[in-house]
Amino acid sequence: RSRSKSKRISGFDMAPPPSAMLGAAAAVAATGQIPGTAPTIPGMF
Amino acid sequence: CSRLHTKPSISPTLLLSNMYQRPDMITPGVDAQGQPIDPRKIQEHFEDFYEDLFEELNKYGEMESLNVCDNLADHMVGNVYVQFREEEQAQRALQSLSGRYYAGCPIIVDYSPVTDFREATCR
């Protein structure tokens, strides 16, 4: 089978579509969220 | 198979889980939109995949064997087994492929205990 040298692009490092990436990033951000800093109690030293 | 096979800590063989995605994986001979696919297209799709795979893996060392499971059952679907000559080559390939994507899907790579594919059955 002869195939020209100008090959189609390899599927390697073909990232998922941006929409899927955003979803994944958002999910990570949501789950990996650091809970807010401990509330400072007024009047305590 | 639903068994949890032991994963060796080092092996000349790598398993790339569920990497080959058949265009007709939902229904044989039919694409996701319900349109029939020319068998030649499926063959071509497979050959393109194999070529991509071979070219990438060949960077890490000489391969003893490269097996792609294109069965339609849910057992080992799309699993790719690649056996290198040396464990170090497999190790380099594993490190390099981890965290990368193929055609929009993350590459899941692990060592596989298989060293003789003629004898490779589920035990």
Backbone of each chain as nested JSON, in Angstrom:
{
  "chains": [
    {"id": "A", "residues": [
      {"number": 1, "name": "ARG", "atoms": {"N": [0.856, -1.197, 0.0], "CA": [0.0, 0.0, 0.0], "C": [0.886, 1.237, 0.0]}},
      {"number": 2, "name": "SER", "atoms": {"N": [0.71, 2.034, -1.021], "CA": [1.534, 3.24, -1.094], "C": [0.809, 4.391, -0.426]}},
      {"number": 3, "name": "ARG", "atoms": {"N": [1.541, 5.069, 0.396], "CA": [0.952, 6.21, 1.082], "C": [1.91, 7.378, 0.894]}},
      {"number": 4, "name": "SER", "atoms": {"N": [1.361, 8.503, 0.536], "CA": [2.214, 9.661, 0.276], "C": [2.929, 10.072, 1.553]}},
      {"number": 5, "name": "LYS", "atoms": {"N": [4.036, 10.754, 1.378], "CA": [4.83, 11.178, 2.541], "C": [4.066, 12.178, 3.399]}},
      {"number": 6, "name": "SER", "atoms": {"N": [3.261, 13.0, 2.734], "CA": [2.494, 13.993, 3.494], "C": [1.326, 13.27, 4.155]}},
      {"number": 7, "name": "LYS", "atoms": {"N": [1.632, 12.709, 5.287], "CA": [0.685, 11.889, 6.021], "C": [-0.307, 12.789, 6.757]}},
      {"number": 8, "name": "ARG", "atoms": {"N": [-1.477, 12.223, 6.986], "CA": [-2.437, 12.955, 7.821], "C": [-1.857, 13.102, 9.234]}},
      {"number": 9, "name": "ILE", "atoms": {"N": [-2.452, 13.959, 10.002], "CA": [-1.928, 14.24, 11.339], "C": [-2.194, 13.049, 12.258]}},
      {"number": 10, "name": "SER", "atoms": {"N": [-1.195, 12.708, 13.043], "CA": [-1.338, 11.612, 13.998], "C": [-2.354, 11.978, 15.077]}},
      {"number": 11, "name": "GLY", "atoms": {"N": [-3.039, 10.969, 15.568], "CA": [-4.01, 11.195, 16.633], "C": [-3.358, 11.431, 17.991]}},
      {"number": 12, "name": "PHE", "atoms": {"N": [-2.033, 11.221, 18.036], "CA": [-1.345, 11.438, 19.306], "C": [-1.348, 12.914, 19.668]}},
      {"number": 13, "name": "ASP", "atoms": {"N": [-1.522, 13.166, 20.922], "CA": [-1.56, 14.524, 21.467], "C": [-2.715, 15.344, 20.906]}},
      {"number": 14, "name": "MET", "atoms": {"N": [-3.726, 14.645, 20.442], "CA": [-4.934, 15.33, 20.014], "C": [-5.801, 15.473, 21.264]}},
      {"number": 15, "name": "ALA", "atoms": {"N": [-5.855, 16.67, 21.761], "CA": [-6.563, 16.918, 23.015], "C": [-8.068, 16.877, 22.793]}},
      {"number": 16, "name": "PRO", "atoms": {"N": [-8.815, 16.631, 23.845], "CA": [-10.27, 16.652, 23.707], "C": [-10.763, 18.038, 23.298]}},
      {"number": 17, "name": "PRO", "atoms": {"N": [-11.973, 18.142, 22.742], "CA": [-12.489, 19.454, 22.334], "C": [-12.532, 20.425, 23.51]}},
      {"number": 18, "name": "PRO", "atoms": {"N": [-12.383, 21.722, 23.233], "CA": [-12.324, 22.71, 24.333], "C": [-13.496, 22.618, 25.302]}},
      {"number": 19, "name": "SER", "atoms": {"N": [-14.685, 22.304, 24.794], "CA": [-15.856, 22.21, 25.68], "C": [-15.64, 21.125, 26.735]}},
      {"number": 20, "name": "ALA", "atoms": {"N": [-15.115, 19.972, 26.298], "CA": [-14.857, 18.872, 27.224], "C": [-13.765, 19.25, 28.214]}},
      {"number": 21, "name": "MET", "atoms": {"N": [-12.76, 19.965, 27.7], "CA": [-11.648, 20.399, 28.549], "C": [-12.146, 21.348, 29.631]}},
      {"number": 22, "name": "LEU", "atoms": {"N": [-13.01, 22.283, 29.22], "CA": [-13.548, 23.247, 30.183], "C": [-14.331, 22.534, 31.265]}},
      {"number": 23, "name": "GLY", "atoms": {"N": [-15.134, 21.569, 30.835], "CA": [-15.931, 20.799, 31.789], "C": [-15.046, 20.093, 32.799]}},
      {"number": 24, "name": "ALA", "atoms": {"N": [-13.979, 19.462, 32.287], "CA": [-13.059, 18.738, 33.159], "C": [-12.351, 19.694, 34.106]}},
      {"number": 25, "name": "ALA", "atoms": {"N": [-11.921, 20.84, 33.569], "CA": [-11.212, 21.822, 34.383], "C": [-12.132, 22.361, 35.477]}},
      {"number": 26, "name": "ALA", "atoms": {"N": [-13.384, 22.605, 35.096], "CA": [-14.357, 23.125, 36.062], "C": [-14.593, 22.109, 37.174]}},
      {"number": 27, "name": "ALA", "atoms": {"N": [-14.681, 20.84, 36.781], "CA": [-14.911, 19.776, 37.754], "C": [-13.751, 19.704, 38.738]}},
      {"number": 28, "name": "VAL", "atoms": {"N": [-12.534, 19.812, 38.2], "CA": [-11.344, 19.766, 39.046], "C": [-11.347, 20.956, 39.993]}},
      {"number": 29, "name": "ALA", "atoms": {"N": [-11.674, 22.118, 39.44], "CA": [-11.69, 23.33, 40.25], "C": [-12.711, 23.215, 41.383]}},
      {"number": 30, "name": "ALA", "atoms": {"N": [-13.861, 22.621, 41.045], "CA": [-14.921, 22.505, 42.041], "C": [-14.53, 21.538, 43.155]}},
      {"number": 31, "name": "THR", "atoms": {"N": [-13.974, 20.379, 42.749], "CA": [-13.655, 19.378, 43.756], "C": [-12.374, 19.723, 44.51]}},
      {"number": 32, "name": "GLY", "atoms": {"N": [-11.461, 20.357, 43.807], "CA": [-10.186, 20.677, 44.431], "C": [-10.196, 21.992, 45.184]}},
      {"number": 33, "name": "GLN", "atoms": {"N": [-11.378, 22.515, 45.371], "CA": [-11.476, 23.827, 46.001], "C": [-11.036, 23.777, 47.465]}},
      {"number": 34, "name": "ILE", "atoms": {"N": [-10.319, 24.781, 47.843], "CA": [-9.877, 24.863, 49.237], "C": [-10.993, 25.574, 50.008]}},
      {"number": 35, "name": "PRO", "atoms": {"N": [-11.46, 24.961, 51.088], "CA": [-12.526, 25.642, 51.827], "C": [-12.042, 26.984, 52.352]}},
      {"number": 36, "name": "GLY", "atoms": {"N": [-12.947, 27.894, 52.448], "CA": [-12.616, 29.258, 52.866], "C": [-11.808, 29.26, 54.158]}},
      {"number": 37, "name": "THR", "atoms": {"N": [-11.065, 30.303, 54.351], "CA": [-10.229, 30.387, 55.551], "C": [-11.132, 30.38, 56.789]}},
      {"number": 38, "name": "ALA", "atoms": {"N": [-10.611, 29.841, 57.85], "CA": [-11.383, 29.743, 59.086], "C": [-11.823, 31.153, 59.517]}},
      {"number": 39, "name": "PRO", "atoms": {"N": [-13.084, 31.275, 59.833], "CA": [-13.531, 32.621, 60.189], "C": [-12.851, 33.106, 61.469]}},
      {"number": 40, "name": "THR", "atoms": {"N": [-12.449, 34.33, 61.39], "CA": [-11.804, 34.885, 62.579], "C": [-12.905, 35.249, 63.573]}},
      {"number": 41, "name": "ILE", "atoms": {"N": [-12.694, 34.885, 64.757], "CA": [-13.717, 35.154, 65.769], "C": [-13.401, 36.514, 66.41]}},
      {"number": 42, "name": "PRO", "atoms": {"N": [-14.325, 37.446, 66.257], "CA": [-14.027, 38.775, 66.811], "C": [-13.901, 38.729, 68.338]}},
      {"number": 43, "name": "GLY", "atoms": {"N": [-13.001, 39.48, 68.824], "CA": [-12.834, 39.566, 70.266], "C": [-11.879, 38.534, 70.818]}},
      {"number": 44, "name": "MET", "atoms": {"N": [-11.349, 37.662, 69.935], "CA": [-10.41, 36.637, 70.407], "C": [-8.99, 37.071, 70.087]}},
      {"number": 45, "name": "PHE", "atoms": {"N": [-8.086, 36.808, 70.972], "CA": [-6.691, 37.186, 70.739], "C": [-5.846, 35.96, 70.458]}}
    ]},
    {"id": "B", "residues": [
      {"number": 1, "name": "CYS", "atoms": {"N": [-13.075, -9.072, 30.957], "CA": [-12.986, -9.8, 32.198], "C": [-13.052, -8.831, 33.365]}},
      {"number": 2, "name": "SER", "atoms": {"N": [-13.72, -9.228, 34.405], "CA": [-13.907, -8.312, 35.519], "C": [-12.862, -8.536, 36.598]}},
      {"number": 3, "name": "ARG", "atoms": {"N": [-11.994, -9.508, 36.357], "CA": [-10.978, -9.798, 37.363], "C": [-9.943, -8.691, 37.408]}},
      {"number": 4, "name": "LEU", "atoms": {"N": [-9.417, -8.472, 38.556], "CA": [-8.361, -7.484, 38.705], "C": [-7.038, -8.216, 38.579]}},
      {"number": 5, "name": "HIS", "atoms": {"N": [-6.431, -8.047, 37.42], "CA": [-5.161, -8.727, 37.222], "C": [-4.054, -7.939, 37.902]}},
      {"number": 6, "name": "THR", "atoms": {"N": [-3.078, -8.655, 38.386], "CA": [-1.978, -7.96, 39.046], "C": [-1.151, -7.223, 38.005]}},
      {"number": 7, "name": "LYS", "atoms": {"N": [-0.791, -6.028, 38.347], "CA": [0.032, -5.224, 37.451], "C": [1.47, -5.289, 37.933]}},
      {"number": 8, "name": "PRO", "atoms": {"N": [2.351, -5.794, 37.096], "CA": [3.75, -5.867, 37.541], "C": [4.352, -4.467, 37.679]}},
      {"number": 9, "name": "SER", "atoms": {"N": [5.391, -4.364, 38.497], "CA": [6.014, -3.049, 38.686], "C": [6.959, -2.731, 37.54]}},
      {"number": 10, "name": "ILE", "atoms": {"N": [7.384, -3.738, 36.835], "CA": [8.208, -3.54, 35.64], "C": [7.945, -4.702, 34.684]}},
      {"number": 11, "name": "SER", "atoms": {"N": [7.897, -4.407, 33.407], "CA": [7.631, -5.438, 32.401], "C": [8.016, -4.877, 31.042]}},
      {"number": 12, "name": "PRO", "atoms": {"N": [8.403, -5.74, 30.099], "CA": [8.656, -5.213, 28.748], "C": [7.353, -4.927, 27.995]}},
      {"number": 13, "name": "THR", "atoms": {"N": [6.225, -5.363, 28.58], "CA": [4.933, -5.209, 27.903], "C": [4.086, -4.129, 28.555]}},
      {"number": 14, "name": "LEU", "atoms": {"N": [3.485, -3.315, 27.711], "CA": [2.588, -2.277, 28.201], "C": [1.175, -2.553, 27.715]}},
      {"number": 15, "name": "LEU", "atoms": {"N": [0.228, -2.148, 28.531], "CA": [-1.177, -2.233, 28.153], "C": [-1.711, -0.811, 28.055]}},
      {"number": 16, "name": "LEU", "atoms": {"N": [-2.236, -0.471, 26.894], "CA": [-2.882, 0.824, 26.694], "C": [-4.38, 0.527, 26.673]}},
      {"number": 17, "name": "SER", "atoms": {"N": [-5.035, 0.818, 27.787], "CA": [-6.428, 0.402, 27.943], "C": [-7.373, 1.17, 27.039]}},
      {"number": 18, "name": "ASN", "atoms": {"N": [-8.225, 0.42, 26.366], "CA": [-9.346, 0.989, 25.611], "C": [-8.918, 2.101, 24.644]}},
      {"number": 19, "name": "MET", "atoms": {"N": [-7.773, 1.914, 24.022], "CA": [-7.242, 2.998, 23.189], "C": [-7.826, 3.009, 21.784]}},
      {"number": 20, "name": "TYR", "atoms": {"N": [-8.08, 1.822, 21.223], "CA": [-8.638, 1.793, 19.871], "C": [-10.152, 1.898, 19.925]}},
      {"number": 21, "name": "GLN", "atoms": {"N": [-10.652, 2.976, 19.373], "CA": [-12.091, 3.214, 19.374], "C": [-12.628, 2.954, 17.969]}},
      {"number": 22, "name": "ARG", "atoms": {"N": [-13.289, 1.838, 17.796], "CA": [-13.865, 1.518, 16.492], "C": [-14.919, 2.541, 16.113]}},
      {"number": 23, "name": "PRO", "atoms": {"N": [-14.971, 2.883, 14.82], "CA": [-16.017, 3.838, 14.413], "C": [-17.413, 3.241, 14.552]}},
      {"number": 24, "name": "ASP", "atoms": {"N": [-17.489, 1.9, 14.553], "CA": [-18.808, 1.241, 14.654], "C": [-18.942, 0.505, 15.98]}},
      {"number": 25, "name": "MET", "atoms": {"N": [-18.42, 1.124, 17.039], "CA": [-18.403, 0.356, 18.282], "C": [-19.766, 0.2, 18.949]}},
      {"number": 26, "name": "ILE", "atoms": {"N": [-20.729, 1.027, 18.588], "CA": [-22.044, 0.883, 19.223], "C": [-22.801, -0.275, 18.568]}},
      {"number": 27, "name": "THR", "atoms": {"N": [-22.883, -0.237, 17.251], "CA": [-23.504, -1.321, 16.487], "C": [-22.547, -1.698, 15.359]}},
      {"number": 28, "name": "PRO", "atoms": {"N": [-22.243, -2.999, 15.196], "CA": [-21.29, -3.368, 14.134], "C": [-21.746, -2.898, 12.75]}},
      {"number": 29, "name": "GLY", "atoms": {"N": [-20.829, -2.256, 12.045], "CA": [-21.109, -1.812, 10.682], "C": [-21.908, -0.527, 10.564]}},
      {"number": 30, "name": "VAL", "atoms": {"N": [-22.234, 0.068, 11.696], "CA": [-23.058, 1.278, 11.702], "C": [-22.367, 2.341, 12.557]}},
      {"number": 31, "name": "ASP", "atoms": {"N": [-22.368, 3.589, 12.097], "CA": [-21.709, 4.634, 12.887], "C": [-22.642, 5.182, 13.977]}},
      {"number": 32, "name": "ALA", "atoms": {"N": [-22.112, 6.138, 14.741], "CA": [-22.861, 6.673, 15.887], "C": [-24.156, 7.366, 15.463]}},
      {"number": 33, "name": "GLN", "atoms": {"N": [-24.209, 7.82, 14.183], "CA": [-25.417, 8.489, 13.686], "C": [-26.389, 7.49, 13.038]}},
      {"number": 34, "name": "GLY", "atoms": {"N": [-26.066, 6.208, 13.113], "CA": [-26.929, 5.187, 12.543], "C": [-26.737, 4.959, 11.058]}},
      {"number": 35, "name": "GLN", "atoms": {"N": [-25.699, 5.568, 10.48], "CA": [-25.42, 5.387, 9.051], "C": [-24.476, 4.196, 8.861]}},
      {"number": 36, "name": "PRO", "atoms": {"N": [-24.752, 3.366, 7.858], "CA": [-23.833, 2.232, 7.634], "C": [-22.445, 2.717, 7.211]}},
      {"number": 37, "name": "ILE", "atoms": {"N": [-21.421, 2.034, 7.673], "CA": [-20.05, 2.398, 7.323], "C": [-19.497, 1.342, 6.369]}},
      {"number": 38, "name": "ASP", "atoms": {"N": [-18.828, 1.823, 5.343], "CA": [-18.16, 0.954, 4.388], "C": [-17.081, 0.155, 5.135]}},
      {"number": 39, "name": "PRO", "atoms": {"N": [-17.075, -1.171, 5.009], "CA": [-16.043, -1.964, 5.708], "C": [-14.619, -1.508, 5.389]}},
      {"number": 40, "name": "ARG", "atoms": {"N": [-14.431, -0.967, 4.156], "CA": [-13.089, -0.478, 3.787], "C": [-12.703, 0.718, 4.647]}},
      {"number": 41, "name": "LYS", "atoms": {"N": [-13.697, 1.523, 4.999], "CA": [-13.46, 2.696, 5.86], "C": [-13.006, 2.245, 7.245]}},
      {"number": 42, "name": "ILE", "atoms": {"N": [-13.655, 1.196, 7.725], "CA": [-13.305, 0.68, 9.05], "C": [-11.88, 0.144, 9.022]}},
      {"number": 43, "name": "GLN", "atoms": {"N": [-11.544, -0.557, 7.94], "CA": [-10.202, -1.108, 7.779], "C": [-9.174, 0.033, 7.728]}},
      {"number": 44, "name": "GLU", "atoms": {"N": [-9.512, 1.057, 6.96], "CA": [-8.626, 2.214, 6.806], "C": [-8.423, 2.922, 8.15]}},
      {"number": 45, "name": "HIS", "atoms": {"N": [-9.503, 3.068, 8.877], "CA": [-9.471, 3.711, 10.194], "C": [-8.54, 2.938, 11.119]}},
      {"number": 46, "name": "PHE", "atoms": {"N": [-8.656, 1.613, 11.055], "CA": [-7.808, 0.764, 11.883], "C": [-6.338, 0.89, 11.471]}},
      {"number": 47, "name": "GLU", "atoms": {"N": [-6.102, 0.903, 10.177], "CA": [-4.725, 0.994, 9.686], "C": [-4.079, 2.326, 10.047]}},
      {"number": 48, "name": "ASP", "atoms": {"N": [-4.864, 3.39, 9.991], "CA": [-4.362, 4.708, 10.399], "C": [-3.986, 4.697, 11.871]}},
      {"number": 49, "name": "PHE", "atoms": {"N": [-4.851, 4.08, 12.659], "CA": [-4.596, 3.987, 14.094], "C": [-3.313, 3.204, 14.338]}},
      {"number": 50, "name": "TYR", "atoms": {"N": [-3.184, 2.067, 13.656], "CA": [-2.02, 1.197, 13.84], "C": [-0.741, 1.922, 13.433]}},
      {"number": 51, "name": "GLU", "atoms": {"N": [-0.838, 2.68, 12.368], "CA": [0.32, 3.422, 11.871], "C": [0.754, 4.499, 12.876]}},
      {"number": 52, "name": "ASP", "atoms": {"N": [-0.205, 5.245, 13.39], "CA": [0.071, 6.273, 14.408], "C": [0.773, 5.644, 15.597]}},
      {"number": 53, "name": "LEU", "atoms": {"N": [0.202, 4.539, 16.021], "CA": [0.679, 3.83, 17.19], "C": [2.101, 3.317, 16.972]}},
      {"number": 54, "name": "PHE", "atoms": {"N": [2.3, 2.694, 15.815], "CA": [3.603, 2.126, 15.515], "C": [4.673, 3.212, 15.472]}},
      {"number": 55, "name": "GLU", "atoms": {"N": [4.348, 4.301, 14.795], "CA": [5.331, 5.382, 14.673], "C": [5.691, 5.986, 16.019]}},
      {"number": 56, "name": "GLU", "atoms": {"N": [4.688, 6.131, 16.885], "CA": [4.94, 6.719, 18.203], "C": [5.756, 5.751, 19.069]}},
      {"number": 57, "name": "LEU", "atoms": {"N": [5.333, 4.494, 19.117], "CA": [5.99, 3.526, 19.998], "C": [7.4, 3.18, 19.537]}},
      {"number": 58, "name": "ASN", "atoms": {"N": [7.612, 3.276, 18.248], "CA": [8.915, 2.967, 17.674], "C": [9.997, 3.93, 18.159]}},
      {"number": 59, "name": "LYS", "atoms": {"N": [9.58, 5.083, 18.676], "CA": [10.532, 6.077, 19.204], "C": [11.211, 5.573, 20.471]}},
      {"number": 60, "name": "TYR", "atoms": {"N": [10.536, 4.667, 21.173], "CA": [11.042, 4.24, 22.48], "C": [11.871, 2.974, 22.415]}},
      {"number": 61, "name": "GLY", "atoms": {"N": [11.802, 2.29, 21.301], "CA": [12.587, 1.084, 21.164], "C": [11.947, 0.096, 20.216]}},
      {"number": 62, "name": "GLU", "atoms": {"N": [12.684, -0.967, 19.978], "CA": [12.198, -1.983, 19.051], "C": [11.107, -2.8, 19.707]}},
      {"number": 63, "name": "MET", "atoms": {"N": [10.052, -3.041, 18.949], "CA": [8.925, -3.783, 19.496], "C": [8.993, -5.249, 19.1]}},
      {"number": 64, "name": "GLU", "atoms": {"N": [8.66, -6.093, 20.045], "CA": [8.543, -7.523, 19.773], "C": [7.177, -7.807, 19.163]}},
      {"number": 65, "name": "SER", "atoms": {"N": [6.165, -7.207, 19.758], "CA": [4.824, -7.373, 19.2], "C": [3.943, -6.194, 19.561]}},
      {"number": 66, "name": "LEU", "atoms": {"N": [2.961, -5.98, 18.72], "CA": [2.003, -4.888, 18.901], "C": [0.625, -5.451, 18.563]}},
      {"number": 67, "name": "ASN", "atoms": {"N": [-0.168, -5.647, 19.589], "CA": [-1.495, -6.241, 19.401], "C": [-2.59, -5.249, 19.732]}},
      {"number": 68, "name": "VAL", "atoms": {"N": [-3.557, -5.171, 18.851], "CA": [-4.707, -4.3, 19.088], "C": [-5.944, -5.187, 19.128]}},
      {"number": 69, "name": "CYS", "atoms": {"N": [-6.712, -5.068, 20.21], "CA": [-7.954, -5.83, 20.318], "C": [-9.061, -4.983, 19.689]}},
      {"number": 70, "name": "ASP", "atoms": {"N": [-9.609, -5.45, 18.592], "CA": [-10.712, -4.678, 18.001], "C": [-12.02, -5.452, 18.104]}},
      {"number": 71, "name": "ASN", "atoms": {"N": [-12.062, -6.31, 19.103], "CA": [-13.298, -7.072, 19.301], "C": [-14.429, -6.147, 19.738]}},
      {"number": 72, "name": "LEU", "atoms": {"N": [-15.634, -6.57, 19.455], "CA": [-16.788, -5.725, 19.751], "C": [-17.436, -6.044, 21.091]}},
      {"number": 73, "name": "ALA", "atoms": {"N": [-17.061, -7.165, 21.658], "CA": [-17.611, -7.489, 22.974], "C": [-17.031, -6.502, 23.979]}},
      {"number": 74, "name": "ASP", "atoms": {"N": [-17.58, -6.498, 25.176], "CA": [-17.081, -5.5, 26.129], "C": [-15.829, -5.979, 26.859]}},
      {"number": 75, "name": "HIS", "atoms": {"N": [-15.288, -7.096, 26.415], "CA": [-14.08, -7.624, 27.034], "C": [-12.838, -7.068, 26.348]}},
      {"number": 76, "name": "MET", "atoms": {"N": [-12.01, -6.394, 27.076], "CA": [-10.737, -5.846, 26.587], "C": [-10.898, -4.948, 25.361]}},
      {"number": 77, "name": "VAL", "atoms": {"N": [-12.027, -4.327, 25.225], "CA": [-12.294, -3.547, 24.02], "C": [-11.242, -2.474, 23.776]}},
      {"number": 78, "name": "GLY", "atoms": {"N": [-10.679, -2.51, 22.585], "CA": [-9.708, -1.49, 22.182], "C": [-8.394, -1.526, 22.922]}},
      {"number": 79, "name": "ASN", "atoms": {"N": [-8.159, -2.59, 23.681], "CA": [-6.889, -2.653, 24.41], "C": [-5.724, -2.87, 23.447]}},
      {"number": 80, "name": "VAL", "atoms": {"N": [-4.643, -2.183, 23.724], "CA": [-3.447, -2.323, 22.91], "C": [-2.354, -2.903, 23.803]}},
      {"number": 81, "name": "TYR", "atoms": {"N": [-1.736, -3.964, 23.321], "CA": [-0.626, -4.569, 24.058], "C": [0.627, -4.377, 23.225]}},
      {"number": 82, "name": "VAL", "atoms": {"N": [1.622, -3.775, 23.818], "CA": [2.878, -3.588, 23.106], "C": [4.002, -4.182, 23.929]}},
      {"number": 83, "name": "GLN", "atoms": {"N": [4.729, -5.075, 23.29], "CA": [5.854, -5.697, 23.971], "C": [7.154, -5.192, 23.351]}},
      {"number": 84, "name": "PHE", "atoms": {"N": [7.955, -4.577, 24.183], "CA": [9.267, -4.105, 23.738], "C": [10.307, -5.191, 23.992]}},
      {"number": 85, "name": "ARG", "atoms": {"N": [11.471, -4.998, 23.397], "CA": [12.545, -5.96, 23.628], "C": [13.084, -5.846, 25.049]}},
      {"number": 86, "name": "GLU", "atoms": {"N": [13.174, -4.602, 25.505], "CA": [13.762, -4.358, 26.829], "C": [12.762, -3.678, 27.752]}},
      {"number": 87, "name": "GLU", "atoms": {"N": [12.889, -3.99, 29.029], "CA": [12.024, -3.37, 30.033], "C": [12.213, -1.852, 30.077]}},
      {"number": 88, "name": "GLU", "atoms": {"N": [13.453, -1.408, 29.864], "CA": [13.753, 0.028, 29.93], "C": [13.004, 0.805, 28.841]}},
      {"number": 89, "name": "GLN", "atoms": {"N": [12.827, 0.145, 27.684], "CA": [12.108, 0.796, 26.586], "C": [10.638, 0.967, 26.952]}},
      {"number": 90, "name": "ALA", "atoms": {"N": [10.097, -0.063, 27.573], "CA": [8.705, -0.004, 28.013], "C": [8.547, 1.073, 29.076]}},
      {"number": 91, "name": "GLN", "atoms": {"N": [9.535, 1.162, 29.938], "CA": [9.503, 2.153, 31.011], "C": [9.504, 3.576, 30.432]}},
      {"number": 92, "name": "ARG", "atoms": {"N": [10.348, 3.789, 29.43], "CA": [10.403, 5.115, 28.803], "C": [9.089, 5.434, 28.102]}},
      {"number": 93, "name": "ALA", "atoms": {"N": [8.529, 4.439, 27.425], "CA": [7.26, 4.644, 26.718], "C": [6.158, 4.969, 27.73]}},
      {"number": 94, "name": "LEU", "atoms": {"N": [6.152, 4.24, 28.841], "CA": [5.126, 4.461, 29.862], "C": [5.211, 5.892, 30.403]}},
      {"number": 95, "name": "GLN", "atoms": {"N": [6.443, 6.309, 30.702], "CA": [6.621, 7.655, 31.254], "C": [6.211, 8.718, 30.254]}},
      {"number": 96, "name": "SER", "atoms": {"N": [6.554, 8.476, 28.998], "CA": [6.266, 9.47, 27.976], "C": [4.784, 9.545, 27.62]}},
      {"number": 97, "name": "LEU", "atoms": {"N": [4.109, 8.404, 27.649], "CA": [2.704, 8.378, 27.213], "C": [1.723, 8.78, 28.309]}},
      {"number": 98, "name": "SER", "atoms": {"N": [2.128, 8.623, 29.561], "CA": [1.222, 8.934, 30.667], "C": [0.804, 10.4, 30.618]}},
      {"number": 99, "name": "GLY", "atoms": {"N": [-0.464, 10.622, 30.754], "CA": [-0.981, 11.985, 30.803], "C": [-1.184, 12.621, 29.443]}},
      {"number": 100, "name": "ARG", "atoms": {"N": [-0.893, 11.857, 28.371], "CA": [-1.118, 12.416, 27.034], "C": [-2.463, 11.94, 26.486]}},
      {"number": 101, "name": "TYR", "atoms": {"N": [-2.802, 12.492, 25.318], "CA": [-4.08, 12.154, 24.704], "C": [-3.879, 11.473, 23.372]}},
      {"number": 102, "name": "TYR", "atoms": {"N": [-4.838, 10.638, 23.005], "CA": [-4.896, 10.133, 21.648], "C": [-6.306, 10.362, 21.142]}},
      {"number": 103, "name": "ALA", "atoms": {"N": [-6.399, 11.121, 20.053], "CA": [-7.692, 11.433, 19.422], "C": [-8.737, 11.89, 20.449]}},
      {"number": 104, "name": "GLY", "atoms": {"N": [-8.302, 12.765, 21.336], "CA": [-9.228, 13.352, 22.295], "C": [-9.466, 12.539, 23.552]}},
      {"number": 105, "name": "CYS", "atoms": {"N": [-8.844, 11.373, 23.642], "CA": [-9.038, 10.538, 24.832], "C": [-7.732, 10.397, 25.596]}},
      {"number": 106, "name": "PRO", "atoms": {"N": [-7.808, 10.431, 26.917], "CA": [-6.574, 10.243, 27.687], "C": [-5.999, 8.844, 27.477]}},
      {"number": 107, "name": "ILE", "atoms": {"N": [-4.705, 8.742, 27.424], "CA": [-4.055, 7.443, 27.242], "C": [-3.862, 6.828, 28.621]}},
      {"number": 108, "name": "ILE", "atoms": {"N": [-4.418, 5.638, 28.786], "CA": [-4.286, 4.931, 30.066], "C": [-3.26, 3.83, 29.85]}},
      {"number": 109, "name": "VAL", "atoms": {"N": [-2.11, 3.985, 30.496], "CA": [-1.018, 3.048, 30.243], "C": [-0.517, 2.408, 31.53]}},
      {"number": 110, "name": "ASP", "atoms": {"N": [-0.319, 1.112, 31.456], "CA": [0.153, 0.317, 32.599], "C": [1.058, -0.794, 32.09]}},
      {"number": 111, "name": "TYR", "atoms": {"N": [1.827, -1.352, 32.984], "CA": [2.601, -2.534, 32.62], "C": [1.646, -3.72, 32.557]}},
      {"number": 112, "name": "SER", "atoms": {"N": [1.964, -4.647, 31.674], "CA": [1.156, -5.857, 31.555], "C": [2.05, -7.066, 31.792]}},
      {"number": 113, "name": "PRO", "atoms": {"N": [1.52, -8.094, 32.468], "CA": [2.369, -9.265, 32.709], "C": [2.559, -10.151, 31.479]}},
      {"number": 114, "name": "VAL", "atoms": {"N": [1.845, -9.862, 30.395], "CA": [1.898, -10.727, 29.21], "C": [3.257, -10.626, 28.511]}},
      {"number": 115, "name": "THR", "atoms": {"N": [3.877, -11.795, 28.316], "CA": [5.124, -11.796, 27.558], "C": [5.046, -12.757, 26.381]}},
      {"number": 116, "name": "ASP", "atoms": {"N": [4.057, -13.625, 26.374], "CA": [3.878, -14.536, 25.257], "C": [2.415, -14.481, 24.843]}},
      {"number": 117, "name": "PHE", "atoms": {"N": [2.162, -13.847, 23.705], "CA": [0.777, -13.617, 23.311], "C": [0.062, -14.871, 22.836]}},
      {"number": 118, "name": "ARG", "atoms": {"N": [0.824, -15.898, 22.453], "CA": [0.164, -17.147, 22.053], "C": [-0.418, -17.833, 23.284]}},
      {"number": 119, "name": "GLU", "atoms": {"N": [0.224, -17.557, 24.416], "CA": [-0.2, -18.183, 25.661], "C": [-1.079, -17.261, 26.495]}},
      {"number": 120, "name": "ALA", "atoms": {"N": [-1.381, -16.095, 25.938], "CA": [-2.077, -15.085, 26.738], "C": [-3.569, -15.358, 26.82]}},
      {"number": 121, "name": "THR", "atoms": {"N": [-3.967, -15.899, 27.936], "CA": [-5.395, -16.035, 28.205], "C": [-5.632, -15.532, 29.613]}},
      {"number": 122, "name": "CYS", "atoms": {"N": [-6.882, -15.312, 29.887], "CA": [-7.26, -14.824, 31.193], "C": [-7.1, -15.96, 32.189]}},
      {"number": 123, "name": "ARG", "atoms": {"N": [-6.326, -15.752, 33.216], "CA": [-6.114, -16.83, 34.195], "C": [-6.628, -16.435, 35.57]}}
    ]}
  ]
}
